[in-house]
Amino acid sequence: MPKARSMRYSCAATATKNDHSARRGESGRLNKFGGGSAFSFARDIAEGYFLITERSFKGMSEGEINQLAHEMDRHLRELRGASTAKDENALVQARNRRIQRLATAMTVLRNAQRVRR
């Protein structure tokens, strides 16, 4: 059994060698978005996988920040438009948490944009 365990770790070590090439965008540059694209990054923020601070946008260009703002706004509209049953308290609370996370991230992003200008 120990032999399989060590083999698994050695495979994982070789698999992570080319992680950076998998995250390259169309231009050949490394993506700045955590989930690979702006939409998936916005979705992951809403789910709580990423915590956003002003430093989160430090390595992003102005165009990337604008793209992320657009996708976050779009996902926020989708969340607000989705209806949930009023008697399902757990679902309503989860929806409200997602909305709050995205709204807070939008506030931080807008402030970071304002500071850059």
Secondary structure, DSSP 8 states (H G I E B T S, - for coil): -HHHHHHHHHHHHHHGGGHHHHTB-TTSSB--STTSSHHHHHHHHHHTSS---GGGGTT--HHHHHHHHHHHHHHHHHHHH----TT-HHHHHHHHHHHHHHHHHHHHHHHHHHHH-
